[in-house]
Amino acid sequence: MALAGVNLRYRVNANRIKQERLAVNKIARIFSLQEDHFTRFSQPFNVDAKLEFAESLDDLEELSSVSDKYYEYQMTRESPRAVIVTATAQQRGLKSFTAALFVQSGSFNRRMCETKTFVMTSPKVNSAYELENSCPPESELYTERSFDIENLETYEATSIGNAGCHESGALNQG
């Protein structure tokens, strides 16, 4: 029976990691589409040159409904040169994300913060440029190392690693 619990915990954590990676990938896709939108109109001799990000997710080509049962995505265009995207967890046991894309000194800058714990609210920011140097309280700078599958067993052994699983009923077998 103990072995079944370990296997279930592994599957629950593997699904959590998969869903969090998909959320990060969707944010990266939104940013790529925004960068394409921004540069498409900046070509030389383009009389419609705007040099701005799209105002909404609906304005981005190739983007179907991004929200799903795990995450709700929202994008706010703070200015023609800065957008904030949030991926808010819709189920317990997932982290939430806030990311910013902004133009500074002629370059695109991407920053993303993830919640330190499993919460169903995204880190709050007032400006995309706030993420340039730090993340809001209760969040940390997103790094790919956070999702290193080789460290999964070590991560599972921590109390926070399974916190959302008990609350969501994922480990209940009855």
Secondary structure by P-SEA (a helix, b strand, c coil): caaaaaaaaaaaaaaaaaaaaaaaaaaaaaaaaaaaaaacccccccccccccccccccccccccccccccbbbbbbcccccbbbbbbcccccccccbbbbbbbcccbbbbbbbbbcccccccccccccccccccccccccccccccccccaaaaaaacccccaaaaaacccccc
